Amino acid sequence: MVLTRCHTDPPLALTGVAVTAEPATGPTCGGTAAITASVATNGRAGTIRYHWLRSDGTSSGELSQPVQSGEDHVRLVLRWTFDGQGSMTATATVEILAPQRLSALTTFTYTCTG
């Protein structure tokens, strides 16, 4: 009798996440902030499930991003458009739900004086 072993690669795992906003100082009147989560992986294929939470109470709902074998960094992007007069400190948080739970946030200021 011959026993054979099935060889399976380890599953996708995340090794870190960082979030940045562009422009870093925040958008001006009627501008859009591009919020980017840079997710580091172990380079295995799989799917990242996540959602964005904004400090104005808005949630993106659950989203997914496929990861190809060999990809060791994945970018998740949120575009947040502002309108109106005034100033607001805004926070955008990415919450990764799978393959494991991670979160990170960035804070910036929207200013429109006229």
N, C-alpha and C positions, 0 to 999 in steps of 0.2 A: 504494500500500500504506500502510495506517495502522497504526502501532504504538501499542498502549495499554499502560500500566503498571498492574500490579496494586498497589494500595495496601494494605499490611497494617500494622496497628498493632504497635508493639513488644510483645514478650511480657511477662508478669508478671515483675517483678524486685523483690527485697527490698532495702531501704535501711538496715535496722537491726533489732535485736531487744534487748529488755531483759526481765528476769524479776524478779518480786516475789512475796513471800509475805504472806498475810493469815491470821491476825494476824502482824504484822511481827516480834513477839517470839517467835513460835512457839506452837503449841497447848499446852494443859495436859492433864491426865489425860483420856484417852479422846477427845481433840479431833481435829479435822480441819484441816489447813492447805490453803488454796486457793492454788495456785501458778499464776501467770498470766504467760505470755509475751506481750508486746505487740510485734507484728511490723509494722514500717513497710514499705509497698509503694509502687510507682510508680503505683498506681491502675488497673492493667490487670487483666483477668480471667485466671484460671488456677487452679492447685491448688498448695497448699503440702503437701509430704510431710515428715513429721517424726517423732521419737520422744522420749519422756521417759526419762531415766536418773535413778534415785534412788541415794543413797549407801548404801542397804541392799542394793544389788545388783539391784534390780528394774528391769526395762525395760517400757515400755508396748507394745513392738512398734511396727511402722510404722503411723502414722495419717495421714490426709489431711484438709485443710480447704479447701473451695472458696472462691475469692475472686471477688467480683462486680466488674465494671467500676465504677470510681469509689470503691471501698473503699481508703482509704490507710492504714488500721490494722486489723489482725486480732488477735483475742485467742485464744490457745490455753491451755486450762485443764487442770490436773492437780489432783485432790483426793487428799490423802495423809492417811489416818487412822492415829492412833497409839493404842497401848494398853499398859498395864503401868506398873510403878514404875520410877523412875530418871530419868536425864537423857541426852540424846543430841544431838549436833550433827548436823544433817541438811543435805544438799545435794541440790537438784533441778536438773538440767541439761536444757535443751531443745536437741536437735540437729536442725537443719533440714537435710534432705537435698536438697530441690529446691524452687524452681527453681535455687537455688545453696546452697552449704553455709555455714551460720552456726551459732553456738552461743552460749549465755549461761546463767548459773546464778545461783542465790540460795542463801544459807546461813541457817539459823535453828536455834533450840534447842528441843527438846521437853523439858519438865520435868514430872514427876509425883512429888510427895513424899508423897502419901498421901491 
